[in-house]
Amino acid sequence: MRRKKVKTGIFLIFLTVFIAACGKNILFTDSADIPDKTWQLTNIPEFRYNSADTTGKTDISFIIRTGSDFPYRNIFLFVTAISPDGRSLTDTLEYDLADEKGRWYGKGSGDVHELRLPWRSNVYFPLKGEYVFRIQHGMRSTGLRGVYDFGLRIEKITI
């Protein structure tokens, strides 16, 4: 019996250290709720990240949570990034959210499907200050139903 308690204790310590280590590389994460689960074309989520590190490399990705009533297999996004000096960069992106048979990528529970969408890798922020990210969906419908929320995640790359 004593041996089982020791093994359980060691496992719990390992699990605690592992979970604590997982969050250390996340520099920024935020999400915007989509009202009525319908992403309107005029609803442009905006995320503000204050960078103090001008040499560290990061990965930037988006997190989208959709429901089964999302009408498409893919999504187009218009992403604008604005640096502290006012310069901007705009990308037009397309991501697949489901395969040809309608099976959702990512993880899900019940009606909700969550998918991480990688945007840029090995990015460094050359200026200290606030960076602004604006994301607009680029689909043909003005009201994109079935979108619960949309988020931005910035992670430090460790070697």
Secondary structure as UniProt FT lines:
FT   HELIX           2..22
FT   HELIX           23..25
FT   STRAND          26..33
FT   HELIX           35..37
FT   STRAND          38..40
FT   TURN            41..42
FT   STRAND          46..51
FT   STRAND          58..67
FT   TURN            68..69
FT   STRAND          74..82
FT   TURN            84..85
FT   STRAND          88..96
FT   TURN            100..101
FT   STRAND          107..109
FT   TURN            110..111
FT   STRAND          112..123
FT   STRAND          129..137
FT   STRAND          143..145
FT   STRAND          147..156
//
